[in-house]
Amino acid sequence: MLVLVAPGQGAQTPGFLTPWLELPGAADRLAAWSDAIGLDLAHYGTQADADAIRDTAVAQPLLVAAGLLSASALGAAPDQTAPDAVAGHSVGEITAAALAGVLDDTAALQLVRKRGLAMADAAAITRTGMSALLGGEPDAVLPHLEKHGLTPANVNGAGQIVAAGTMEQLAALAEDKPEGTRRVVPLQVAGAFHTEHMGPAVAVLDEAAKQLSPAAPKVRYVSNKDGQAVDSGAEVIARLVGQVANPVRWDLCMETFKELGVTALVELCPGGTLTGLAKRALPGVKTLALKTPDDLDAARALIAEHSQTA
């Protein structure tokens, strides 16, 4: 059984889309999406520097576009060779929703554009951020975060929890690490995502969701909210809205992968983060990260070997 996963914000690097736009039809698709959302995705994916693509309003649509482009090149979609399950980390859930057929590609890009703008506006209200804690047991880490007024915004499993809150709270955490935590690493994001600080963005997305006509997922869609598979398109969208201000439970998603009997995991472009977590949390599961089109043949072979729908 094969699961296809899409990474979240922070996975982008300058120029990462350049080789993908050399594939037949990729530049035209990206241009059409750019027109639909009023953002030059090709520029940001090939020429912009790290600071420009760190902007939440840019990074989020760029990541969804990259995921959809790489999935199309891979031939993994409901009308092609479907994976057995899909999931995404944070904004990657919108990529996963499109892969599952809940939204078409253009609707997914339009939704993520509104999401990125709304979250950027919410982040501008208070100076906030996020830091990854490496090592440490949840029983020790979570009460320690609560002591500092921080939210466990991403519970990623494999010994990684991401804390979010004000910059003052994060500075205090850096000086006072939880027992067993090896490092506290500030993340290059522009706000405390998946916390109460994103409340204003939820209201914006709730309005945007009313304009959508979601379909039921055509493949199993595993949700960040609780790691459960969701079989209603309307419920997928409702969870995408609420997810902005609530923690990402990637640990529970990986528990579900175990329960489903997943034997292989392919991470869409720009891959690496989620395969790294899977290697530690899902021993025995074969993993492959799509970084450039050079990885496509190996990924296709893995799909052919492990997907029940191949």
C-alpha positions in Angstrom: 0.0 0.0 0.0 1.4 3.4 -1.0 0.7 6.8 0.4 1.4 10.1 -1.4 2.2 13.0 0.9 2.7 16.8 0.3 5.1 18.9 2.4 4.2 22.1 4.2 5.6 25.6 4.5 9.4 25.8 4.9 10.2 23.1 2.4 10.7 25.7 -0.4 14.2 26.8 -1.5 15.2 29.3 -4.1 15.0 28.0 -7.7 13.5 24.7 -6.8 10.9 24.7 -9.6 13.4 25.4 -12.4 13.9 21.8 -13.5 10.2 21.0 -13.3 9.3 23.7 -15.8 11.4 22.0 -18.4 8.8 19.1 -18.5 6.2 19.2 -21.3 3.2 21.3 -20.5 4.5 22.3 -17.0 5.2 26.0 -17.8 1.8 26.4 -19.5 0.0 24.9 -16.4 1.9 27.2 -14.1 1.2 30.2 -16.2 -2.6 29.4 -16.2 -2.5 29.0 -12.4 -0.6 32.2 -12.0 -3.3 34.1 -14.0 -6.0 32.5 -11.9 -4.5 33.7 -8.6 -2.7 36.9 -9.6 0.7 35.7 -8.6 3.7 34.9 -10.9 4.5 31.4 -9.7 7.2 30.8 -12.3 9.1 33.9 -11.1 8.9 32.9 -7.4 9.8 29.3 -8.2 12.8 30.0 -10.3 14.2 33.5 -9.7 13.1 34.8 -6.3 15.4 34.7 -3.3 14.9 33.0 0.0 13.4 36.1 1.6 10.8 36.5 -1.1 9.6 33.0 -1.0 9.5 33.0 2.8 6.5 35.4 2.5 3.5 33.3 3.6 1.3 34.7 0.8 3.9 33.5 -1.7 5.2 30.3 -0.1 1.8 28.6 0.3 0.5 28.8 -3.3 4.1 28.0 -4.5 4.2 24.8 -2.5 0.7 23.6 -3.7 1.6 24.4 -7.3 4.9 22.4 -6.9 3.1 19.5 -5.4 0.5 19.4 -8.2 3.1 19.8 -10.9 5.2 16.9 -9.6 2.1 14.7 -9.0 1.0 15.3 -12.6 4.5 14.4 -13.9 4.5 11.3 -11.7 1.1 10.3 -13.1 -0.5 10.1 -9.7 -4.0 11.5 -9.7 -7.6 10.2 -9.5 -7.9 9.9 -13.3 -4.4 8.4 -13.7 -2.5 6.0 -11.3 -4.0 6.8 -8.0 -2.1 6.2 -4.7 -3.9 4.2 -2.0 -4.0 7.2 0.3 -3.0 10.9 0.3 -2.1 13.3 3.1 -0.4 16.7 3.4 1.4 18.5 6.2 -0.3 21.9 7.0 -0.7 23.7 3.6 0.1 20.4 2.0 -3.4 19.3 2.9 -4.7 21.5 0.1 -2.4 19.7 -2.3 -3.8 16.4 -1.0 -7.4 17.6 -1.4 -6.7 18.2 -5.1 -5.0 14.9 -5.5 -8.0 13.2 -3.9 -10.3 14.9 -6.3 -12.1 17.0 -3.6 -11.1 20.2 -5.5 -9.8 20.8 -9.0 -6.4 22.2 -9.3 -7.5 25.8 -10.0 -9.9 25.8 -7.0 -7.1 24.5 -4.8 -4.7 27.3 -5.9 -7.4 29.9 -5.4 -8.1 28.6 -1.9 -4.5 28.5 -1.0 -3.9 32.0 -2.3 -6.6 33.3 0.0 -5.2 31.2 2.9 -1.7 32.6 2.4 -2.9 36.2 2.3 -5.2 35.7 5.3 -2.5 34.0 7.4 0.0 36.7 6.5 -2.4 39.4 7.6 -3.1 37.6 10.9 0.7 37.1 11.5 1.1 40.9 11.1 -1.1 41.7 14.1 1.4 40.3 16.7 5.1 39.4 16.3 5.0 35.6 16.5 7.0 32.6 15.2 7.7 28.9 15.5 10.6 26.8 16.8 11.2 23.0 16.3 12.1 21.0 19.4 14.3 18.0 18.5 14.3 15.1 20.9 12.4 14.8 24.2 9.3 12.9 25.1 5.8 14.5 24.6 5.0 13.8 28.3 7.9 16.2 29.2 7.7 18.6 26.3 4.0 19.4 26.2 3.7 20.6 29.8 6.9 22.6 29.4 5.4 24.4 26.4 2.2 25.2 28.4 4.3 26.7 31.2 5.8 29.2 28.7 2.3 29.9 27.1 3.3 28.2 23.8 1.2 26.0 21.6 2.4 22.6 20.2 1.5 23.7 16.7 2.9 20.7 14.9 3.2 17.3 16.7 5.2 15.6 14.0 6.3 12.3 15.7 9.8 10.9 15.4 10.9 13.1 18.3 9.8 16.4 16.8 7.3 19.0 18.2 7.0 22.5 16.8 6.2 25.2 19.3 4.4 28.4 18.3 3.8 31.7 20.1 5.1 35.2 20.6 8.8 35.9 20.0 9.2 36.6 23.7 7.8 33.2 24.6 10.0 31.5 22.0 13.1 33.3 23.4 12.2 32.0 26.9 11.9 28.5 25.5 15.4 28.7 23.9 16.8 29.6 27.3 14.8 26.9 29.1 14.6 23.7 27.0 12.4 20.8 28.2 14.1 17.8 29.7 15.5 15.5 27.0 15.3 18.1 24.2 18.6 18.3 22.3 18.0 21.5 20.3 15.4 24.3 19.8 15.6 25.5 16.2 13.8 28.7 15.1 11.9 28.1 11.9 11.9 30.4 8.9 8.2 31.2 8.9 6.4 34.5 9.4 4.0 33.7 12.3 2.5 31.3 14.8 0.6 29.1 12.4 -1.9 26.6 13.8 -2.5 28.6 17.0 -5.1 31.1 18.2 -3.1 33.9 16.6 -4.5 32.7 13.3 -8.1 33.2 14.3 -8.7 36.1 11.9 -7.6 33.9 9.0 -10.2 31.2 9.9 -13.0 33.7 9.4 -11.6 34.7 6.0 -11.3 31.0 4.9 -14.8 30.2 6.2 -16.2 32.7 3.8 -14.0 31.5 0.9 -15.2 27.9 1.6 -18.8 28.8 1.0 -17.9 29.4 -2.7 -16.5 25.9 -3.2 -18.2 22.8 -4.5 -16.2 20.0 -3.0 -16.5 16.4 -4.2 -16.1 13.3 -2.2 -12.5 12.0 -2.0 -11.7 9.4 -4.7 -8.9 8.0 -2.7 -8.4 7.8 1.1 -7.7 11.2 2.5 -5.9 11.3 5.9 -6.5 14.4 7.9 -4.1 16.5 10.0 -6.7 17.1 12.6 -6.7 13.6 14.1 -5.1 11.3 11.6 -8.5 9.9 10.6 -9.5 9.2 7.0 -12.3 11.6 5.8 -14.8 10.5 3.2 -16.8 13.6 2.8 -15.7 16.5 0.6 -17.5 19.0 2.8 -15.8 17.7 5.8 -12.4 17.9 4.2 -13.0 21.6 3.5 -14.3 22.3 7.0 -11.1 20.7 8.4 -9.0 22.8 6.0 -10.6 25.9 7.4 -10.2 25.0 11.1 -6.7 23.6 10.6 -5.3 27.1 10.2 -5.7 27.8 14.0 -5.4 24.2 15.3 -2.4 21.9 15.7 -1.1 19.7 12.9 -1.1 16.1 14.2 1.3 14.5 11.7 2.1 11.9 14.4 -1.4 10.6 14.2 -1.3 10.6 10.4 1.7 8.3 10.5 -0.1 6.1 13.1 -2.9 5.8 10.6 -0.4 4.9 7.8 0.8 2.1 10.1 -2.7 0.8 10.7 -3.5 0.9 7.0 -0.4 -1.3 6.3 1.4 1.3 4.2 4.5 -0.2 2.7 5.8 2.8 0.7 5.6 6.6 1.0 6.4 9.1 -1.8 6.7 12.8 -0.9 5.9 15.3 -3.6 8.2 18.2 -4.6 9.9 19.8 -2.7 10.3 16.5 -0.9 12.6 15.6 2.0 10.9 16.7 5.3 8.2 14.1 5.5 10.3 11.3 4.3 12.8 12.2 7.0 10.1 11.8 9.6 8.8 8.6 8.1 12.3 7.0 8.1 12.4 7.4 11.9 8.7 6.7 12.7 7.8 4.1 10.1 10.7 1.6 10.0 10.4 -0.9 7.2 8.4 1.5 5.0 10.2 2.4 1.8 10.4 6.2 1.2 11.2 8.4 -1.7 11.3 12.2 -1.9 10.7 14.0 -5.2 13.3 16.8 -5.4 13.8 17.0 -9.1 12.4 15.3 -12.2 15.4 12.9 -12.0 13.5 11.2 -9.2 10.4 10.4 -11.2 11.5 7.1 -12.6 12.3 5.7 -9.2 9.0 7.0 -7.8 7.0 5.4 -10.6 8.7 2.1 -10.0 7.9 2.4 -6.3 4.2 3.1 -7.1 4.1 0.2 -9.5 5.5 -2.1 -6.8 3.5 -0.9 -3.8 0.2 0.7 -4.9 -2.9 -1.5 -4.8 -4.4 0.7 -7.5 -1.4 0.7 -9.9 
